[in-house]
């Protein structure tokens, strides 16, 4: 599995919704049914590239209330087209077909059209404390240290040598080169708008400048830590959505951010452990697989692990 992607991107909440726009509130997946499924199909069918079906059930004008494989595929395509906003802030590089909080927030904020992600802004993240069940926002984001109001996004601004960086933009990145200070980085692009950059294991510590050959895109300060600095890590395969979860691991800071498909939490740690509780957070009604990421203060993150979220 590729290293996790963490890109600052804030959904433009100032965009007004249509008066008759449907507001999505429930997570959906294969087997779900209801009016919200039909409304999701109607929304996906606005764009030919994300239509549930070309003809018959699920096609424009014949949307159904059942979430089946065709709906999942259409939603996956939609998530990939809007990956910079929906997927990368969650640490994902490809659509899942799961209609979770990130996708819900994006669609609710962009009901007028079915289109690709807007350009990023530099708003600070909104997170919740795992001991406080009040959800303050569905927006998932991470702090960055931008220069010159950059027009591209980065997954991390604090790294150790050998850490891969992901970049994304609504400007085509595939033809561009990226440099960390004066060193041109090896690059692999997954779409024309998202690429992975290889960081040398021999990189020295200090503050570096990440920029591209398109100077109009701006640049970022990247903090490179000593190579012996360790990222947080944990080993867990199941998490209960209805009770306390004791998360233990290594290299935890006194305060950590915890990224899940449903919400970002902030938790205080004691002896490399903390309690994670989803009470009051919108979660699916059935068990589902999803990711978990732990981030120390300063931006150093664990690898993404897949866990089963149980009811």
C-alpha positions in Angstrom: 0.0 0.0 0.0 1.3 3.4 -0.9 2.2 5.8 1.9 -0.7 7.9 3.1 -1.7 11.1 1.4 -2.5 14.2 3.5 -3.3 17.3 1.5 -4.7 20.6 2.9 -7.9 21.4 1.1 -10.9 23.3 2.5 -14.4 22.9 0.9 -15.8 26.3 -0.1 -18.8 26.5 2.4 -19.6 30.0 1.2 -21.1 28.6 -2.0 -24.9 28.8 -1.6 -27.0 25.7 -2.1 -30.0 25.6 -4.4 -33.2 26.2 -2.5 -34.5 22.7 -3.4 -31.1 21.0 -3.1 -31.1 17.7 -1.1 -29.0 17.6 2.0 -27.2 14.3 2.6 -26.8 13.2 6.2 -26.3 9.4 6.1 -23.4 7.3 5.1 -24.2 4.8 2.3 -22.7 1.7 0.9 -23.6 -1.5 -1.0 -27.0 -2.7 0.1 -28.3 0.7 1.4 -31.7 1.9 0.3 -33.8 5.0 0.6 -34.6 8.3 -0.8 -31.1 9.5 -0.2 -29.7 6.8 -2.5 -32.0 8.0 -5.2 -30.9 11.6 -4.7 -27.3 10.5 -4.8 -28.0 8.8 -8.2 -29.7 11.9 -9.5 -26.6 14.0 -8.5 -24.2 11.5 -10.1 -26.2 11.5 -13.3 -25.7 15.2 -13.7 -22.3 14.4 -15.2 -22.1 11.9 -18.1 -18.7 10.6 -16.8 -20.3 9.6 -13.4 -23.7 8.3 -14.6 -24.9 5.3 -12.7 -26.2 3.7 -15.9 -26.6 4.8 -19.5 -29.9 3.1 -20.0 -32.6 1.4 -17.8 -32.6 1.4 -14.0 -30.2 4.0 -12.6 -30.0 6.0 -15.8 -31.1 9.7 -15.9 -34.8 9.9 -15.1 -34.9 6.3 -13.9 -32.9 6.6 -10.7 -33.6 4.0 -8.0 -33.5 3.9 -4.2 -31.1 0.9 -4.1 -27.3 1.3 -3.7 -25.9 -1.5 -5.9 -22.6 -2.2 -7.8 -23.4 0.4 -10.5 -23.9 3.1 -7.9 -20.7 2.2 -6.2 -18.8 2.3 -9.4 -20.3 5.7 -10.4 -19.5 7.1 -6.9 -15.9 5.7 -7.1 -15.4 7.5 -10.4 -16.8 10.7 -8.9 -14.5 10.4 -5.9 -11.5 10.0 -8.2 -12.5 13.0 -10.3 -12.7 15.1 -7.0 -9.8 13.3 -5.3 -8.0 16.4 -4.1 -11.0 17.4 -1.9 -12.6 14.1 -1.1 -9.8 11.5 -0.9 -6.4 13.1 -0.3 -7.3 14.8 3.0 -8.3 11.3 4.2 -5.1 9.6 3.2 -6.6 7.8 0.2 -5.3 7.7 -3.4 -8.3 6.1 -5.0 -12.0 6.1 -4.7 -13.7 3.6 -2.4 -17.3 3.8 -3.4 -18.2 4.4 0.2 -20.4 7.4 0.7 -18.8 8.8 3.8 -18.5 12.2 5.5 -15.9 13.6 3.2 -18.0 12.9 0.1 -21.2 14.0 1.9 -19.6 17.3 2.8 -18.3 17.9 -0.7 -21.6 17.2 -2.4 -23.6 19.2 0.1 -21.4 22.2 -0.5 -21.5 21.8 -4.3 -25.0 20.9 -5.1 -25.3 23.1 -8.2 -22.9 21.0 -10.2 -21.1 17.7 -10.5 -17.6 18.8 -11.2 -13.9 18.4 -10.2 -12.4 19.9 -7.0 -12.0 23.6 -6.5 -8.6 25.2 -5.8 -7.5 25.0 -2.2 -7.5 27.7 0.4 -5.2 27.9 3.5 -7.8 27.7 6.3 -6.7 26.0 9.5 -8.0 22.5 10.3 -11.2 21.8 12.3 -10.9 18.8 14.5 -12.8 17.3 17.5 -11.5 16.0 20.8 -12.1 12.3 21.3 -13.5 13.0 24.7 -15.9 15.6 23.3 -18.7 14.1 21.3 -19.9 17.3 19.6 -18.9 17.4 16.0 -17.7 20.8 15.0 -17.3 20.2 11.3 -17.2 17.5 8.6 -14.2 19.2 6.9 -11.0 17.1 7.2 -7.8 19.1 6.7 -4.3 19.4 7.9 -2.1 22.4 8.7 0.6 23.5 6.3 3.2 26.2 6.0 2.6 27.8 2.6 4.7 30.3 0.7 3.3 32.8 -1.8 -0.3 31.4 -1.5 0.6 28.2 -3.4 -1.9 26.8 -5.9 -1.0 23.2 -5.3 -1.4 21.0 -2.3 1.0 18.8 -0.4 0.4 15.7 1.7 2.9 16.6 4.4 5.0 19.6 5.5 7.0 17.7 8.1 8.9 14.6 6.9 11.8 12.3 7.6 14.3 11.3 4.8 12.7 8.6 2.6 9.2 9.8 3.1 7.1 10.1 0.0 5.2 13.3 -0.7 2.0 13.6 -2.6 1.0 16.7 -4.5 -2.3 17.7 -6.1 -3.8 20.7 -7.9 -6.6 21.7 -10.2 -3.7 22.6 -12.6 -2.2 19.8 -14.6 0.9 18.6 -12.7 1.9 15.7 -14.9 4.2 17.7 -17.2 5.9 19.6 -14.4 9.1 18.9 -12.5 9.2 19.4 -8.7 12.3 20.4 -6.8 13.2 20.3 -3.1 15.6 23.2 -2.8 17.6 22.6 -6.0 17.2 18.8 -6.3 14.8 17.6 -8.9 12.6 14.8 -7.4 11.6 11.6 -9.0 7.8 11.7 -9.8 5.0 9.2 -10.4 1.6 10.6 -11.4 -1.6 8.8 -10.8 -3.7 11.4 -12.6 -2.8 14.5 -14.5 -3.5 16.4 -11.3 -2.0 14.2 -8.6 1.6 12.9 -8.3 3.9 11.2 -5.8 7.4 12.6 -5.2 10.3 10.4 -4.0 12.3 11.9 -1.2 15.9 10.6 -0.8 16.8 8.7 2.3 20.1 10.7 2.3 18.3 14.0 2.6 19.8 16.3 5.3 17.6 17.8 8.0 16.4 21.4 8.0 13.9 23.7 6.3 13.6 23.0 2.5 11.6 24.7 -0.2 9.4 22.6 -2.4 8.5 24.2 -5.8 7.7 23.3 -9.3 8.9 24.4 -12.7 5.7 26.4 -12.9 6.6 29.3 -10.6 3.0 30.6 -10.7 2.0 27.6 -8.5 4.1 28.9 -5.6 6.0 26.9 -3.1 6.0 25.3 0.4 8.3 25.2 3.3 9.1 21.5 4.1 10.6 20.6 7.5 12.9 17.7 7.3 13.5 16.0 10.6 16.6 13.9 11.6 16.5 10.5 10.0 16.3 8.8 13.5 13.0 10.6 14.3 10.3 8.0 14.4 6.7 8.4 13.2 3.9 7.2 15.4 2.7 3.6 14.8 0.0 1.3 16.0 -1.2 -2.2 15.5 -5.0 -2.6 15.6 -7.5 -4.4 13.4 -10.9 -3.7 14.9 -12.5 -0.6 16.3 -15.9 -0.4 18.0 -18.1 2.5 16.9 -20.3 2.4 20.0 -17.9 2.4 22.9 -14.4 3.3 24.1 -11.4 2.0 22.2 -8.0 1.9 23.8 -5.4 2.7 21.1 -1.9 1.8 22.0 1.3 2.2 19.9 4.7 3.8 19.8 6.2 7.2 19.4 3.0 9.1 20.3 3.3 12.8 21.1 1.4 14.2 24.1 -1.4 15.2 21.7 -2.3 13.3 18.4 -4.7 13.8 15.6 -6.6 10.7 14.6 -7.9 10.5 11.0 -10.8 8.1 10.3 -13.3 7.9 7.4 -16.0 9.6 9.6 -14.2 12.3 11.5 -10.8 13.7 12.6 -10.3 13.6 16.4 -7.7 15.2 18.7 -6.7 13.1 21.7 -4.4 13.4 24.7 -2.1 10.5 25.1 -0.7 8.7 28.2 2.1 6.3 27.9 1.7 5.9 24.2 -2.0 5.3 24.4 -5.3 7.2 24.1 -9.1 6.6 24.1 -11.0 6.9 20.8 -14.8 7.2 21.1 -17.2 7.8 18.1 -20.2 8.7 20.2 -22.1 11.6 18.5 -20.2 11.2 15.2 -22.2 10.1 12.1 -21.1 6.5 11.4 -22.5 3.7 9.2 -25.3 1.5 10.4 -23.3 -1.7 9.6 -19.7 -2.8 10.0 -17.4 -1.5 7.4 -13.7 -1.5 6.6 -11.8 1.8 6.7 -8.5 3.5 7.4 -6.9 4.8 10.5 -4.1 7.3 10.6 -2.3 8.8 13.7 -0.6 12.2 13.4 1.8 13.7 16.0 1.9 17.4 16.8 4.1 18.8 14.1 2.7 16.8 11.2 4.6 13.5 11.3 2.1 10.7 10.6 1.9 6.9 10.8 1.3 4.8 7.8 -2.3 4.2 7.0 -3.7 1.0 8.4 -7.0 -0.7 7.4 -9.3 -1.7 10.3 -12.8 -3.1 10.6 -15.2 -0.6 12.2 -17.7 -2.7 14.1 -21.1 -1.7 15.5 
